[in-house]
């Protein structure tokens, strides 16, 4: 359901990041939009819930969240916190990995800025589900800083440095991205980025604490499927290929003959063995 919100009051400027991300994902990913708005609401209630302007906005958000939750009652990523966390985390990491791959390849444009920016915003939203891992916290700070850093470099006609700059991103000038919001010319960047045919490069885990992901499963062509002919055909071992594990260890015995009494005794042993 599309949500038309009143202007965000100055007292709640802090939640604009999340409202903007929600609006951009309303049609593309309703789950992301829902949790961004819930995070914005909870954050706003801690900042200003008394001013008239804030009340108007908060009531709108509450009504929308209630209606949307009912409409999405069959969506586990809305009704179940574990599924929701997995959805938002996977989405944010997908954005982060793509942006980091572009950055390390020396590709700098508004799409990369937008991806880093949105990834950082969504990693903030993950705090709704409890304390996050050190990897998520580190990647969140790095993504926000990178978004602001690349944006400022492009704005000033400078060439950004790929990857981390210095040992601690917080020590870099302009590292804070708390006041950074991409302008209107970034509105479609996220959408075009998500449809980029290139596979994002995985950032090294030893640089910013990014957890390694499993490699892609083998292609279907690498696994031969059994044919009907082979399934129904009984297995016949090839005498030429079967070897005994004791071959070469025991000398063959030849020229031994048993008399009738020995044969009878051997048969008894075999019977009671």
N, C-alpha and C positions, 0 to 999 in steps of 0.2 A: 504494500500500500504506500503510495507516494505521500510524503510528509512535507507540508509547507509550514515552515517555522517563522515566527516573527523575528525581527532583528535581534541579534545577540547583544545584550547590554555589555557595557565596558567592564563591569564587575566580573563577567563570566567569559572574558576574552580567552581564558585558558582552555576552554572546552571547544573553541572554534576548530581546532585541528581535527577533533573526533567527529564533529558534526559534518565537516567538509568531507572527510573520508566516508562517512555513512551515506551522504548524498550521492557520492560518486559510485558507490557499490549497491545502491538501492535496487537497481534492475539487474546488475551483473551478478551480485552475490548477496542475497537478502540476509544470509546468516551473518556475514561480516557487518552489514549495515545495522542489524539488530544489536549486536554486542557493542559496536561503537557508540550507539545512542544510549545504551544502558550505562556504559562507562561514563559518557558525558553527563548523564543525569546524576549518577552517584558522586561524581566529582563536583558538579555544580551545587549539590545539596550541602557540601562541606564548605563552599565558598560564600554563597549568597542565596538564601531561600526566603528572604524577608522583603526585598525591594519589589515594587509592583512589576517592573520590567522582567525581573527574574521569575516571578511567580507565573507570569503569562507563558514564558518559555517552558518552564518546568512542567506546568499542567499539560501543555501540548505534547511534550515528550512522554509523560506518564500515560496519557490517553493512547498515544500511538503504540507504545510498548505493550500495553495491555491488549489492544486490538490485534496487533501483529502476533503476539504469542498464541492467541486463540486461533488465528488464521493458519499458523504454522504448527498446530498441535501434533501433527504427524511427523514433523521434522525433528529428528533426534538431536541435531546440532543446535536446536533452539531449546528443547526441553531437558536435555541431559548435559550437565556441566562437563563431564569427561569428553563426550563427543564434541561439544562446543569448543573446548580448549584445543583438542586435536585439530579441528577444522581451522580455527583462527591461527594457530601456531604454524600449521603446514602452509597456509596461504602466505603468512608473513615471511616465512623462511624461503618460500619460492621466489617472492619478490626480492628478498635480500640476496639470494644466490645469483639471480639474474643480474642485478645491479652490480654486485661485486665482480662478477665475471666480465661485464662490460668495462668496469673501471680498471681492472687489472690488465685488460687488453688495450687500454688507452683510448677507449671510446667514451667521449663525454658529450652529453646532450641533455635536453630537458626530460627525456624518458628515463635516463639514469637517475637524475635528480629526483624525479617523481617516485621512482621505485624505492630508492633509499628512504625518502621522506615517509612514504606510506608504510613501509616495513617498520620503521621506528614507531610510528603512531600505533600500529596494530600490536606491536610488542608491549606497548604501554597497556593496551586493553587486556592483555593476558593476565595482568595482575588481578582481574576480577576473579580468577580461579585459584588464587592463592599465591604464595611466594614462588617466584620463578627461579630457574637455574641460573648459575653464574654465566653460562653461555648466552642465554637469552638477554640478561641484563647488559652484558658486554656488547653484544650485537646491536642492541637497542641504542646504546650511547653512540656506537660507531656509525650506525646508519643515519642518525640525526646529524651527527657532525659532518659526515660525508656529503649529505644533501646540501647543507649550508655551505660547506667548503667548495664543492664543485659549482654551485650556483653563483657564489661570489667570484670565483675565478672566471667563469664565463661572462659574468656581468662586467668585470674589469678588463676583459680581453687577455687574460692570463691562461696559461696551459696548466691544468691541474696535475699534480703528481699522483700516479697510480698507486693504489694500495694504501696502507697506513703511512702516515707522515709522522716520524718521531716515535718514541717509545710509548707516550701516553697522549691520546687524542685530547684529553681534557686540558693539557698544557699548551695546546696549539692556539694561536690567536684566532678568535672567532669560532672556537670549537663549539660553543653552545648554540644549539638550534632551537631553543625554546621559543624564540620569537619569529622563527622562520616559517613562512607559509608560502608555497608556490603560488604565483599569480594566476590570473584567469587563463593565460596562455598555456597552462599546464593541465587544463581540464581533461583533455583527451589522451594525455601521455600514458596514463596507466592502462587504458584500454588497448592502445596500440602496442604497448610493451608486452601485454599478456598474449598477444597473438603473434609475437615474433617467432619465426620458425626455428631460430637457433636454440640449441640446448644450452642452458646457463652453465658456466664453469663453477665447480665447487671450490670455495675459498679454502686455503690451507687451514687446518684446525689449530696449528701451533702459532698462528699469528694473532687471532682474535677469539680464540676459544670456541670456534665453530665446530660442532660435532660432525664426525664423518658419517655419511649416509651410505647404505649398501649400494653396490654397483647394480646396474640394470640386470635383470634376469636374462638368461640365454634366449636368443631368438628361437621362435618355434621351428625354424628350419634346421636348427642344430640338434633337435631331438627327433630321431626317426620313429614314426608311428608304426606299430606292428600291423602287418597286413593280414587279411582274413586267411589267406593261403598258409601263412606261417603259423597262425594261431591253431589251425585244425590239423596240421601235419605233425605226426608223432616224432619225437626226437630220437634220432639214431646216432649213437656215438661212432666216430670214425676210429677204427682200430689203430690206424696209423698215427693218430694224434694223441692217443691215451697212453700215458706212461705211469708206471707204478712208482709210488713214493719210495719204495725200497729197491728200485731197480739199480743194479750195480753193487748193492750192499750184501746180497745173499747169493752165494754160488749155487747154480742149478744142481739138483741131485739126480743122478742117473744110475741105471743098473741096479736098483733096489727092488727086490721081490718079497712079497709077504706070503707065508704059508696059510692054510685055511684057518688054523687056530688064531693066528694074529689078526686076520681079517675079521673074525667073529668078535674078538675082544675090542677091536677098533670101532666096530658098529655099536657095541654096548656103550662105549665112552661117548660116542656121538649122540646116542639116544638120551643119555642122562646129562649131557653137557648143559 
